Amino acid sequence: MADSGPGAAEAPPLGRETLARIRRSKQLYPWASSAILPSLWAVQEELGYLTPAALLAVAEELGLEPSEVEAVATFYSMYFRHRAGEHLIQVCRNVSCGLRGADELLRHLERALGVEDGGTTEDGAFTLEGTVECLGACGGAPMMQVDRISYENLDAAAADAVLEQVRSGAPRGRRSRARA
Amino acid sequence: MAAVEAPGELLRVTIDDRQVEVAPGSLVWDACEKAGVYVPVYCAHKKLEPVAVCRMCLVEIEGMPKLQPACATRVSQGMQIRTATDQVRDFRRGNLEFLLLNHPLDCPVCDRGGECDLQDFTQRYGPGRTRSAITDKVHFDKAVRLSDRILLDQERCILCWRCVRYYEEVTGEREIVLQERGVHTLVDTFEHRELQSEFQGNLPEICPVGALTHAQYRFRARPWDLRRTASVCPKCSYGCNIFIDAREEQIARFASNDNPDVDDSWLCDRGRYSFPELNRTERVLNPEARLGGGRQPVAHSEALARAAGALLRVRGDHGAGAVGFLCSPQVTNEEGFLLQWLARQVVGSPHLDHRLEPLPELSPEQFRLGIAELEERDAVVVLGDAPERSAPVLTLRLFKTETKRRRRVLRVPLGTPAASLLEPLQGCRSVGVVAHQEQRSEAVALSRSLAGAGLSSSVLTLVEGMNARGCQDLGVSPAVLPGYQPAAEPGMHGRAILEAAAAGSIKALVLLSPDPEWERDPAFEAALSEVEALIVVTPWLGLASRQATVLFPGRTVAEKAGTVTSTEGRVQRVRTALQPRFPFPPDLRVLGELGGALGTPLGVQPLAGPVFSLIAEAVPPYRGTQGGLRADWGAPA
């Protein structure tokens, strides 16, 4: 369930830029409910995850019931309702990756990071997501994405090398733009 | 489900070798029903649009490669439908196995056990056992309090969307949604907020399983322990049809009893959850009379004799005008009619009312429009500040009129001139005006003006109290006789009677089912302490029962038989759902026998049927209506 602790309830209201994007999205569609997805992306880019207060704000901007916005926010796994780590690791577990060792890869990452699937490391550096559907790189299975950059043909050593590279902050190619 | 309006050519379809003809636009589900072939459904509901998510109703249709949902497939000419093939049977078994995969199987402690579609269909179509280990089930929260009225068991839910669609389509409030996805999907409110709707009580009824249950009914009864009686909701004048489900002479719940012309199968929470007051056991249990210093239990016949003696004494000493008669609008038509007979014919007093405040200018013109007719008007004008507050289920009819039927619904404040409505009503030929009874004269005036502008217009007035309409139709009021004939010599209205009693000009009062609310009124208290003779028929202990010189144990609306008239003029039966705790005659017989004891025999048995015949004689529009028809008061003047 969504984080409903006191901190979440007092989350800051949405920034001006985010509100402007929500209003622009609303004008793009005949029904306000169509603007829920782009609005939630805008919120997630600003806050990093979707707080209950933010869902309320989106509902208000779009003139919808908050329950409708929450229904959409909870349906899609790529929206976060908890604060995520600085880097997001997503391990594909669909058929091709599954046949080529995705389960072993995930178990190795769990050990290496000291977290379970879905958890965030204590230092807040990584969030590990191991229940991700196909990320479109079957030819390089097994694969994972870190902050939406794909790494393919992974084994334990290759995965460790990726973690090391990310930790070191070395440049890792172009960061893929989030959808707006 | 919604067949198209224009009948057109009927479509001939075959279902399991039975042939039926149905209107174009009918669903396969409708055709199956017409053919008498039962098709199990979870998500489909007669009052909701199809979604075809539960897959329970899949059937074979010749020429279609896969099974089709009966609830969402329209029939076509010559369609061949099969519901009893091996393929359908296998599919149903498989579907139920999926539905039961994560179901907790806690039927023994589930309120729905015994009237659960999941239980019933599993018995009829399902597999006898599961192939997955019971320890592998996905668990959700149980007994989540959605409000003080509704509990949600998320693991019993089969995700049929009925509650979600109910909120979308019927109330428009969208309080419940589906959250998460796949095996984790559950129904919930935003951030677990408490439900606010006035119509939550319909949720457990549309839920096909035990996911949504009434807090009030929790662990109260099993359906096979209940005795079901069709009656009318007593909480307001709208006339919603209900079932009174009773166990061991206690009401366990009110359930809806779909009348498409009235409630459309929805009840409001105020009505549905109102029954505990009818279960109260602190009651008047014996006839009593004041003898010498105190009051004592007496035989029914002696109570009658004493009541008659007291009334004759007052009439002899002070004239018939010294006797006043008051009832609440909770009385039946038969009781109200006999009360006015007792006042006017037997005692000869014009002082008679069914409420305290005056209600001048009564006429059937205030009531020409029927509830279901609202949907057929091009536009509905709702006059004044939310008149539907006094008949909440009207809210849902107006919402349906506006959304599903796409009619114009205009909410206008009092004093709106008809001329200013002509523009928003442009293109409309017929219009209905809805108003609370306090605004009925203004509603009639507005309707007349609209009629003057060429529109067909009529009024639906909402009266206060279960049978206030019947009391008005049957002349239980000071200025009109039965059938709205003006009284030659109008009597005093309710409050004037009380004030006259306190001032000493009314010496005797007859109270039939007095409204317990009146006891908070100083005028009521003053009147009761001043009158010489106080004859009271009431179920309830209180000021009236304490002060009575002669007291008869009355019956609650759940304990008597008769008819009541709803605000739109529909004459509907109330039936005896509970046996009273005492062996004494019902209110109607008390009234009839009191007439006899005063020297004017009633002439018929004091039972609901014979008395209704007297009503039909005196008020011709009531002829033949007691099966639930609207009394026809003729064309507009």
Contacts between the chains, C-beta under 8 A, distances in Angstrom:
chain1	res1	chain2	res2	distance
A	1	B	192	7.8
A	2	B	191	6.7
A	4	B	191	5.8
A	4	B	192	7.7
A	52	B	191	5.3
A	55	B	190	7.5
A	65	B	173	7.8
A	65	B	174	4.2
A	65	B	175	7.7
A	65	B	190	7.3
A	66	B	190	4.2
A	66	B	191	7.5
A	67	B	174	5.7
A	67	B	175	6.3
A	67	B	176	7.1
A	67	B	177	4.4
A	67	B	189	6.0
A	67	B	190	4.1
A	68	B	174	6.2
A	68	B	177	6.2
A	69	B	190	7.9
A	70	B	177	6.7
A	70	B	179	6.3
A	70	B	190	5.0
A	70	B	191	7.2
A	71	B	177	3.9
A	71	B	178	5.9
A	71	B	179	5.6
A	74	B	179	4.2
A	74	B	180	4.8
A	74	B	181	7.4
A	75	B	178	8.0
A	75	B	179	7.4
A	75	B	180	6.8
A	75	B	181	4.8
A	76	B	181	7.7
A	77	B	181	7.5
